[in-house]
Amino acid sequence: MRFGFHISIAGGLSRVVPRALKLGCETIQFFSRNPRAWRDSIIQQDEIQKFKKALAQTDIFPVFLHTPYLLNLASQDHDLYTRSISYLADELEQAAKIGASFVIVHGGNKVGSEENEALQRVAQAINSALAKTNNAVQLLLENTAGQGTEIGYKISHFQEIIARVEDQGRIGICLDTAHAFTAGYDLATAQGLNHIIEEFDALVGLLKLKVLHLNDSKAPFGSKKDRHWHIGKGEIGCSGFARIINHPQLAHLPGIMETPRKNDADDRRNIKVMRGLKN
């Protein structure tokens, strides 16, 4: 398994690779724009060229782009829904320009609608965004913890969405360990890990699983709370992560950590722990 982090793009895209190298990343994820504000993202061509040149001189791959948090592909609000689709299409285009193979997105919130209707809207939004972008970038749906009105906390949700996606070659899944754990999948135990793998393969197919977000959970099992924590210090624990990253059906996947950080030392500790668990 290749390990990496979500990297800050503060100061420009050209700073991503140097930051990743300092942390010992083998794979990376980042935002192309402010994740909590509706702003157009225009990355200057010289920044893109610097990023691609620096990346080409490393063994860092694959590259993941994460969409802003404000997108809601399940929204009943027409303006929010259309804006979300537009932003998603823009992210897919941006990813192709910078050489990212994948874009990761959360499905959103159903807010007053039936779950099945919300899942259908997500699929329609994905079809619209993919139709607007003529490239090979794959879109990955990330599972959620199930807080509030979130959808995407059950694997069956992905089964329903993906079944309605027209371009099957460009859709996949990002599985977040902390989200899955608090949504009710017990990744802290061998039995629980085998259960989620079997369910995922039966409902979606393991070939659709493209990356793991490796986060421990500060929140307890089944709490439906999204509280990322340091590897081995949370409820999943070192034994849980050792089984996850060494599992024969998961070990080939890239693993991105989104653990809390005050400085680089936090990230270095987390990646050291993770590498120490690898067989």
Secondary structure as GFF3:
##gff-version 3
##sequence-region A 1 279
A	DSSP	beta_strand	2	6	.	.	.	ID=ss1
A	DSSP	three_ten_helix	13	15	.	.	.	ID=ss2
A	DSSP	alpha_helix	16	23	.	.	.	ID=ss3
A	DSSP	beta_strand	27	31	.	.	.	ID=ss4
A	DSSP	alpha_helix	45	56	.	.	.	ID=ss5
A	DSSP	beta_strand	63	66	.	.	.	ID=ss6
A	DSSP	alpha_helix	78	98	.	.	.	ID=ss7
A	DSSP	beta_strand	102	106	.	.	.	ID=ss8
A	DSSP	alpha_helix	115	132	.	.	.	ID=ss9
A	DSSP	beta_strand	138	142	.	.	.	ID=ss10
A	DSSP	alpha_helix	155	164	.	.	.	ID=ss11
A	DSSP	three_ten_helix	168	170	.	.	.	ID=ss12
A	DSSP	beta_strand	171	176	.	.	.	ID=ss13
A	DSSP	alpha_helix	177	183	.	.	.	ID=ss14
A	DSSP	alpha_helix	190	203	.	.	.	ID=ss15
A	DSSP	three_ten_helix	206	208	.	.	.	ID=ss16
A	DSSP	beta_strand	209	213	.	.	.	ID=ss17
A	DSSP	beta_strand	216	217	.	.	.	ID=ss18
A	DSSP	beta_strand	228	229	.	.	.	ID=ss19
A	DSSP	alpha_helix	237	246	.	.	.	ID=ss20
A	DSSP	beta_strand	254	257	.	.	.	ID=ss21
A	DSSP	alpha_helix	264	277	.	.	.	ID=ss22
###
